[in-house]
Amino acid sequence: MQKTKRTCISQNKKAFLFLAPSLIGVTVFVLIPFLNVMYRSFYQAVGGTFVGLRNFREVLSSQAFRLAVWNTFRFTAVCIPTLLVLSLFLALLVLGIKKGTGLYKTSILLPMAIPVASIVLLWKLIFHSKGLFNQLLLLFGVTGGDWMGDKSAFYVLVATYLWKNTGYDMVLWLAGLDGISKELYEAAEVDGAGAWQKFIYITMPGLRRTVLLAGILSVVNSFKVFREAYLVAGDYPNESIYMLQHLFNNWFVSLDIQKMSAASVLIETVVLVPIVLWILVRKRRKSQ
């Protein structure tokens, strides 16, 4: 009995030693800075005077903050479902192709390897008011506009995100599809199930974990699209693509630290509360 306890203790020590570098890194680079941001959100940046909730009121009353939140939410709400459906559709197509699978995968994954600066240059050449896209429209007698200078910029940014990230999500779907037993499909065919029935009752249940993983990574990648928007349109782009990243960048340049801190706490709260509730609900379901 004592030997078993000693073995468990030694194993726990080894596990802790392996985890220690990661725990130290998370504490130093995530937890401590976040606590510092929470502290600063209740104080004035110059002088360090305690101001209570004033910084939060100023942020919530800021028209720029409301615009940035709405655009970021709209961009995420449009892009994530579209990306997940499109990438899953392409993954199923590639899985059904017997010849030239590598070529199709390479062509879809290619945008991931292209540097952001090159993508921005390409997009400027295509979507400029005198760019290739407008020249193509003129061939059909249609007069184009300034695609990056009006509300159309939002859809250009959506297309950029989809074009760059579809291949990434497709790889995740393919990995998930490979994990589903082929015997299930064979048994379903014997029972007379059609393609749609196999997709609903076999494929989708088998991709539950992949859906969660792909969804989280897609949301994370959606915040990286700021690079393209910033390089194309600068600090103050068209209102339709003015994201939270633009707002934080402008506040950082103007050293408006208290607003940045308050806005960060608000966003972190909005993100963390649903996650915590979801974890609690899952624990209750498992306990039942």
N, C-alpha and C positions, 0 to 999 in steps of 0.2 A: 504493500500500500504506500509506504513511504517512498519506495523507488519510483512508483508511478507519479506521485506528487512532484518529486524532484525532476523527473523527466519532463513533466508538463511545464514546470517553472523554467527549466533550461530552454525548452522550445519557445516559450513566451518571450524570454530574454532575447533569443536569437531573432525572433520575428520583430521585436521592438527595435533591435539594432539595425535590421534591414530597412525598417520604416522610418527610423530617426532622421536620415538626411531629407526625405520628402516632407516629414512633419516640420522640421526646422525651416525648410524653404517656404512652405505654405504659411507658417507663422510669421516669418520675417517679411515676405513679399506680398502676402495677402491679408492675413488677420490683423497685424499691427497697423499697416496703412489704412485698412478699413476703419478700425477703431479711431485712428487719428482723424480721418475724414468725418466721422460722426461727431467727434469733439469739435472740429472746426466749424461744422454746420450750425452750431449754436453760438458762435462768437464772431465778432467783427474782425476782418483780416488785419486791418490797420489798428493797432492799439490793443487788440485782444480783449475788447469789451464784450461781456456777455449780453446777447440781444434776444435770447429765447427763441421764439418761432418766427422772428421777423424775416430771416433769410428765406425760410420756407414760403412765407406769404409773398415775398418779392418774386420768388421763382414761379409760383403758381399764378401770379398776376401778370407774368411776362408773356407778351404776345408771341415772342420768338420761341419761348419754351413750348407753348401750346402748339404752335405750328410744327416745331421739330418733333414733338411727341406724336402728333397726328400723322405726319408723313412717315415716320419710322414704323408706327403701328400699321399703317396702310401698306407700306412696302412689304413688311413681314407677312401680313395677312394675305397679300396677293401672291407673293413669291413662293412661300413655303409649300402650300398645297399644290400649286402648279408644278413646282420642281419635283415634289415627291411622286405625283402622278405621272409626269412626263418621263422621269428617270426609270420608274418601275415599268412603264410601257416599253421603253427602249431595252431595258434588261430582259424582258420577256421575249422581245423580238430577237435580240442577239442570242438568247438561249435556244430559240427555235431554229436558228440558222446553222446548218451543218458545215458549210464551206465558207472560208474567208472570215471566220469569227474574229481572228486577231486583227484584221484590217479594220473592221467595224469598231472594235474596242479602241484601237489606236486613234482613229479619226474623231471619236467622241471624247476621248481623254486629252486630245491635243491642246484644247484651250487652256487646260490647267498648267501646261508647260510654258505658255507664252507670258513674258513679263508684263506687268501692269502698264509700264510706260509705253510698250509697243501696242497694247490694247487701246490705250487712250489715243495714240496717234492714229490708229486704224479707225477708231470711232469718229475722230474729228474729220478724217478724210471722207468718211461715208455720210455722216449726219450733219455736216456743215451746211449753211444756207446755199452754198454753191458746190456742195459735195456730190459724191457719186449717186447717192440715193435720189436726190432731187433731179439729177441729170437723167436717171432711169425713168422717173415719173414723167419728165418732159416728153420722152419718147411716146408715151401713151396720152399725151395732151393734158396731163395733170400738173398743176403748179404746186410745188412743195413749199415748205416754210422753214423757219429756223428751228430744227428739231431739238436742239439743246438750249434754246433761248426762250421757249414757251412751255406750256403744260405738257407738251409731248415728251419733254425731257424725262418725266417719270417713267414712261413706257420704254424709253430707250435704256434707262437704268435697269428696269426689270429684265429687258432682253439681254443686257450685259450679264446680269447675275445668272440667269438661266443658262446662257451660252457657256459661261465659265464653270458652272458647278454641276451641270447635268451629268457629266462623265464621272465625277467623284461619287455622286449618289448612286449612279448605275452600278459601280463596282461594289458598293455596300449591298445593293439588292441582289446582285449575282452571288455574292458570298452567302447571303441568307437563303437564296433559292437552292444553292448547292447542298445546304444542310437539311433540306426536306427529302425524306426517303422516296425514291422512285416507286417503291412497292405500293405506296399509298395511291399513286396515280394509276398504277396497273390494276389495283383492286377496284378503284372507282370506275375504270373503263369496263371491267367485267360486269359491274353492277349497272352499266348503261348510263353513267353520268356523262354529261356534256362538258365542253371546255369551260363554260361559264360556271357550272356547278363545281367543277374541280378547283377553279380559281377562288370561289367564295368559301368552300368548305375545307379545302386543303391548303392552298397557297397562302391565303391571308392569315389564317390561324398560325401557320408555320412561320410567318414573317412578323409576329408581334414584337419581338425584341428588336428586330431590324428596323421596324417603323419608329420605335422610340429613339434608337441610336441615330438613324438618318435624320429624324426631325430635330434632335438637339444639335447635331453638327451643321445642319442647314441653317438653323437660327444663328449659330456662331458665325458661319460664313457670311450671312447676310449683313453683319456689322462691318465686314471687311470691304464692302462695296464702296465705302466712303472714299477710299483711295481713288477710284475711278471718277467719282463725282467731283472730288476736290481738284484733281489734275485737269479735268475737262472744264470746270466752271469756276474754280477758285473759292475764296472764302465765302462769298455771298452769291450762290447760284440762283437759278430760278426757284420761286417759292415751292414748286412741286417736288423738288429734290433737296430741300433744306432739311437735313437730318439732324439728329441729336449730336452726331459727331461734329458737324459744322458748328453747332451751338457751343459745345464744350471747347472746341478749338478756338473760337472767337473769345470766349470768356477767359481762356488760358492766356491768350495774347494780351488781353486787357488787364490781366492779373486780378480778375474778379473771383478770388479764391472762395469767398463765402458762398457765392451763388453756385459755383461748381460743386462744392461740398454738399450743400443742401439738395441740389438736384440729383447728385449721386446717391444720397441716402434714400430719396423718394423712389428712384428707379430700382434700387436694390431691394427696397421693401416690396414694391409691386412684383418683382421677380421671385423673391424668396417666399412670400406668403403662400402663393399657389403650390409651390414645390413642397413646402412643409406640410400643407394640408393633404396633398396627394400622398406623401409618405405615410402620414397618420392613417389615412383611409386604407392604404394597402396593408398596414400592420393590423388594423382591425379585421380586415377580410381574412388574412392569414390565421389570426387567432380564432376566428369563428369556424 
